[in-house]
Amino acid sequence: MILAGIRALVSADTGLDVVGEAREGRTALRLAAGLKPDVLVPDLSLHGLNGVGVMRPPSAGCPDSKVLVLTVHEDGACLRLVLEAGGAG
């Protein structure tokens, strides 16, 4: 349901296109490597390979992609992990 809501919000902006979506980290990596999106929006709680794990490998497969992390976690430790892994926000 959350994924559908995010897709609707992004798709409502005529300047943005959703080019792929995944519910699991390894699938997200495979899609990102093939699609080379401008922005990746992983959830830190992705199944399998988590959001931080998704953030690191794309630097090899799609180095120009920016990463904006979606999470419900509010603690500073999560934010530090995101920034250390190369997240833009």
N, C-alpha and C positions, 0 to 999 in steps of 0.2 A: 504494500500500500504506500509506503514511504517512497519507494523507487518510482512508482507511478506519479506521485505528487511532484517529485523533483522533475521528472520528465515533462509534466504539464507546465510547470513554472518556466523551465528553460525553453520549451517549445513555444511558449506564448510570446517570447521576444523574437521579433522577426530577424534580428541580427545573429541569432544563435541557433545551432542545429545539434540535436543529440545524434551522435554517429554510432554509438554503441552503448551497451549496458551489460553488466555482469553481476551475478549474485555471489561469486566466489573469486578469490584473489588470483588464482592461476589463470582463470578464464579472462579476467581483467587484463592481465599482463599480455596474454596472447592477442587480445583485441587491440590493445594499445600499440603493440609492436606493428600490427598490420595497418591500423587506421591512422596512426600518427596524429592524434587529436591535439588541439591547441591547449586544452585543459583536461586534466584528469580530476575526478571528484570521488576518491575512495572513502569508504567508511572505515574507521579504525577497527571496527568489529566484523570485517568481512570473514566469511567462513574459509577454512583452509589457510591460505596465506593471508595474513591480516593487512590492513591498510598501509602500515609502515613498510611491510615487506613488499607491497606493490609499488611503493614510492621509489625504492632504491633501484631495482632492475630497469625501469623505464629510461634511466639516464643513458643506458646503452642502446635501447631499442628506439627511443623517441626523445632525444635529449632536449628538444625545443619545447616539449610539453611542460606547462606549469601545473603544479599540483595544489589543489584546494581541498582540504580534508573536511569531511562531514563527520561529526561525532556528537554524542550526547555526553561524553566525558568532559568534566569541568576542571579537573585538577591540572596543576602546572606541569606535572611529570609527563602527561600526554602531550601537552603543547611542546615541551622540550624535545620529546621524541620526534614529533612532526617536523620541527624546525631543523633538528640535527640530520634528519633524513632528506632534507632538501625541500620541504613543503613551503609553499609561498603564502599559505594562510589557512 
